[in-house]
Structure formats: structure tokens, C-alpha cells
Amino acid sequence: MFEKIKCFILDMDGTIYLGNELFPFTKDFLKKVEETGREYYFFTNNSSKSQQAYIEKLDKLGIPIQKEQMMISSHVIIKYLKDHYDGKSIYVVGTPSLIQEFQYFDMNLVEEDPDIVVLGFDTTLTYEKLEKACHYIRNGCVYFGINPDWNCPMEGGKFIPDCGSMAKLIEASTGKFPDFFGKPSKYTLNYIIQETGYQPEEIAIVGDRLYTDIAVADQSDVTSILVLSGESTRKDVEASDVKPDVILEDLSEITKML
């Protein structure tokens, strides 16, 4: 099954770790990927943190990586904006880390009269930000969202409202719902294919969420692998229209097959 796979795109929380605890099988899997001449990348939908923050977290967990191995949803939309709206002014609803990520790529950020509103997973959300975003959107600004997740999982089985839920709040006020760029959008799939340089049939996306990790590969030649070490269960698969190509307990089962 894995003979044709040359590249693994790995979700993070629920796939390689849970909270701040690395799964005991993760390092063995990554080592086996390298030993068999394959590559691995990480991709997170969480748009509240910077690429560097995730690189540092992985390093603390004993997984040093190259910068290009850490993919984040905010980079997908930044690339799209550069390709299609270069130079246009942007109002970003997001954390300081997200703002810094946009600034790093020299995006034209403004606080007043933007051409585009971008909604991220903003754990520093204020009423003032919402008021401004809704005003701009209501008056005709182009409007995009970064990641469609309804909730962000926290340690201890808790959840906090994520970007998708914030978009629903704005929709209630403006009647507008954004086009999203993180998993499971085709923007993300195209970004992964372009950035890795592999053909779709050579890529496997591994994750624990059906509606993001698995759905991003739906109706493509990319192999989708659902691991049951995080959010989704076999019952969820039965009830879902999105079906993974493969269901495994965790990464250790892939290690045995490589």
C-alpha cells in the first residue's frame, strides 16, 4: 500500500502528540520514514500561532526540522493573496503572531478602509476588531477566512471556539461567510503539492480529523490516512460522507508497514 508513497503530510495534535505530550511511537515513525528514503512535513490549521512557534515546539519535543517542513494554514492564504491580490490593503483579525506572519511576507496591512478582510483564529479577539471587520465586510470588502475549524482542542478534553465559529458570528451580523484556505480547502491541497514537488499519488496525508485532514484529500489521488489517536472514531467514519482511504490506530501501524 505504501510503496508509491514518497511524502507524508502529518497533522500535529492528535496525530504526533496530544497537547504537549509526544506520542511514544512518533519518533520511531519519523525515523522509519527517513530510513526508507521518504520525506515528511507537518501541516497545522491553527492560524493563531506562527511557523516559528511550531518549529520551536517540535524542537522541544525532540523533533528538529527544517523551516520548509512546517506548513501552516496562514501561509496558504498569504501565497494566494500575493498571487491574486498583490499590493491590496488587508485588515487582519488575528493574534499578534498571525499579524507578524503577514508582516514577514510584506503584506500591506491596514487598520482603516481595507480592500480585503482576513479572519484568523484570534485568541485575542475584541469587540472593536469584530465591529471593524463587520463594518468593512458589510460595505463590500473582499472577505476570506484562514481555517474553518469550529473548535480548537485543548488539554483535558476541553475545546475553545476556533476560526469557523468566529466566522459564524460575523455571518450573523453581515450575512457573509468567507471562503476558507486551510484544510480541507483545495487551496491547501494545491499548496502542498506545489511546495513538496511530489505528484498527488506520491503523497499521503495523515490526521485524526475527518472534516479537515481527511476531507482535504477527498476526490484526489492523494492517499488519506485516518489515525484514531485523536478526535475521530470508527463510528464517526460510518456517519460521515468523507471516507479515508485507510484507517489505522496510530502512526505505529504505518511504521510496521514501511
C-alpha positions in Angstrom: 0.0 0.0 0.0 2.8 2.4 0.8 5.2 1.5 -2.0 4.2 4.5 -4.1 4.1 7.0 -1.2 7.2 9.2 -1.1 5.9 12.0 1.2 3.9 12.1 4.4 1.9 15.3 5.4 1.3 15.0 9.1 -1.3 16.7 11.2 0.0 17.6 14.6 -2.3 17.5 17.7 -3.9 14.1 17.9 -1.6 12.6 15.3 2.0 13.1 16.6 1.2 14.5 20.0 -1.6 15.3 22.3 -1.3 18.7 23.9 2.3 18.9 25.0 2.9 15.2 25.2 4.6 13.5 22.3 3.1 10.0 21.5 5.7 7.3 22.3 5.6 6.0 18.7 6.1 9.3 16.8 9.9 9.3 16.7 10.1 5.7 15.5 7.7 6.6 12.7 9.7 9.6 11.6 12.9 7.7 11.8 11.5 4.9 9.6 10.2 7.5 7.0 13.8 8.8 6.7 15.4 5.4 6.6 13.2 4.4 3.7 14.1 7.4 1.7 10.9 9.3 2.2 10.1 12.8 3.4 7.7 14.1 6.0 6.2 17.6 6.5 3.9 18.9 9.2 0.7 20.9 8.5 -1.4 22.6 11.1 -4.7 24.5 10.5 -4.1 26.6 13.7 -3.7 30.2 12.4 -3.2 31.7 15.9 0.5 30.8 16.0 3.5 31.5 13.8 5.5 28.9 11.8 8.4 29.6 14.2 6.3 28.8 17.2 5.6 25.3 15.9 9.2 24.8 14.9 10.2 25.6 18.4 7.6 23.4 19.9 8.7 20.4 17.8 12.3 21.1 18.7 11.4 21.0 22.5 9.7 17.6 21.8 13.0 16.3 20.3 11.9 16.8 16.6 14.3 19.2 14.9 13.1 20.1 11.4 13.9 22.4 8.5 11.7 25.5 8.1 10.1 24.3 4.9 8.9 21.1 6.7 6.5 23.2 8.9 3.4 24.2 6.9 0.7 26.4 8.3 -2.7 27.5 7.0 -1.8 31.2 7.1 0.9 30.6 4.5 -1.6 29.1 2.1 -3.7 32.3 2.1 -0.7 34.6 2.1 0.5 32.9 -1.1 -2.9 33.2 -2.6 -3.1 36.9 -1.8 0.3 37.5 -3.3 -0.7 35.7 -6.5 -4.1 37.3 -6.9 -4.3 40.5 -4.8 -0.7 41.7 -4.7 -0.4 45.1 -3.1 -4.1 45.3 -2.0 -4.6 46.5 1.6 -5.6 44.0 4.2 -7.3 44.1 7.6 -6.4 41.0 9.6 -8.4 39.8 12.5 -5.8 37.7 14.3 -3.3 37.3 17.1 0.0 39.2 17.2 1.7 36.1 15.9 -0.6 36.0 12.8 -0.1 39.7 12.2 3.7 39.2 12.4 3.4 36.3 9.9 1.7 38.6 7.4 4.3 41.4 8.1 7.1 38.9 7.5 5.8 38.5 3.9 5.5 42.3 3.4 1.7 42.2 3.1 0.0 45.6 3.0 -1.7 45.6 6.4 -4.0 48.5 7.4 -6.4 49.3 10.2 -8.8 51.5 8.1 -10.5 51.2 4.8 -9.0 47.9 3.6 -9.6 46.2 0.3 -9.7 42.8 2.0 -10.6 41.4 5.4 -8.9 38.2 6.6 -10.3 36.3 9.6 -7.9 34.1 11.5 -8.2 32.1 14.7 -7.9 35.0 17.0 -7.5 34.2 20.7 -7.1 37.9 21.3 -10.4 38.8 19.7 -12.0 42.0 20.9 -15.4 43.7 20.2 -13.5 46.5 18.4 -12.0 44.1 16.0 -15.4 42.5 15.3 -17.0 45.8 14.8 -14.4 47.0 12.3 -14.4 43.7 10.4 -18.2 43.6 10.2 -18.3 47.2 9.0 -15.8 46.6 6.2 -17.4 43.3 5.1 -20.9 44.8 5.1 -19.6 47.6 2.9 -18.2 45.3 0.2 -14.7 44.3 1.2 -13.4 41.0 -0.2 -13.6 38.6 2.8 -11.5 35.5 3.4 -11.1 33.1 6.4 -8.0 31.1 7.2 -9.1 27.9 8.8 -12.7 26.5 9.0 -12.3 24.6 12.3 -15.3 25.1 14.7 -13.3 24.3 17.8 -9.7 24.1 18.9 -9.0 21.1 21.2 -7.2 21.8 24.5 -5.7 19.6 27.1 -8.0 17.7 29.4 -10.7 17.2 26.7 -11.7 20.8 26.5 -12.4 22.9 23.4 -12.4 26.6 22.7 -14.1 28.4 19.7 -12.0 28.4 16.6 -12.0 30.5 13.4 -15.0 28.8 11.9 -17.1 29.7 14.9 -15.9 33.3 14.8 -16.9 33.4 11.1 -20.5 32.3 12.1 -20.7 35.2 14.5 -19.7 37.6 11.7 -22.1 35.9 9.3 -25.0 36.6 11.8 -24.1 40.3 11.6 -23.3 40.7 7.9 -24.9 37.8 6.1 -21.4 37.0 4.6 -19.5 33.8 5.2 -15.9 33.5 3.9 -14.0 31.3 1.6 -11.5 29.3 3.7 -7.9 28.4 2.9 -6.8 25.8 5.5 -7.7 22.1 5.4 -9.9 20.9 3.8 -9.8 23.5 1.0 -8.4 22.8 -2.4 -6.1 25.8 -1.9 -4.3 23.8 0.8 -4.1 20.6 -1.4 -2.6 22.6 -4.2 -0.2 24.3 -1.9 1.0 21.0 -0.5 1.5 19.6 -4.0 3.4 22.7 -5.2 5.6 23.1 -2.1 6.6 19.5 -1.8 7.2 18.9 -5.5 5.6 15.5 -5.4 2.8 14.1 -7.6 -0.6 13.6 -5.8 -0.3 9.8 -5.9 3.1 10.1 -4.1 1.6 12.0 -1.1 -0.2 10.6 2.0 -2.0 13.0 4.3 -2.2 11.6 7.9 -4.5 13.1 10.5 -7.2 12.5 13.2 -10.0 14.7 11.9 -12.3 13.6 9.1 -13.6 17.1 8.2 -10.2 18.7 7.7 -7.3 16.2 7.5 -9.2 13.5 5.5 -11.5 15.8 3.6 -8.6 17.8 2.1 -7.6 14.7 0.0 -11.2 13.8 -0.9 -11.7 13.1 -4.7 -7.9 13.4 -5.4 -5.1 11.0 -6.0 -3.6 11.8 -2.6 -3.9 9.0 -0.1 -5.8 9.9 3.1 -4.9 8.0 6.3 -7.1 8.5 9.4 -5.4 7.7 12.7 -7.7 7.0 15.7 -5.2 8.6 18.2 -7.1 11.9 18.3 -10.6 13.2 17.6 -12.3 10.9 15.1 -13.6 7.3 15.8 -14.8 4.5 13.6 -18.4 5.5 14.4 -17.6 8.9 13.1 -16.4 7.4 9.8 -19.6 5.4 9.5 -21.7 8.5 9.9 -19.5 10.7 7.6 -19.8 11.3 3.8 -16.0 11.8 3.8 -14.2 8.4 3.9 -10.5 7.9 4.4 -8.5 5.6 2.2 -7.0 3.9 5.2 -8.0 3.7 8.9 -5.2 2.9 11.5 -5.0 3.0 15.2 -1.9 5.3 15.2 1.4 6.1 13.4 3.0 2.9 14.8 0.9 0.8 12.4 2.4 2.7 9.4 5.9 2.2 10.8 5.4 -1.5 10.7 4.3 -1.3 7.0 7.2 0.8 5.7 
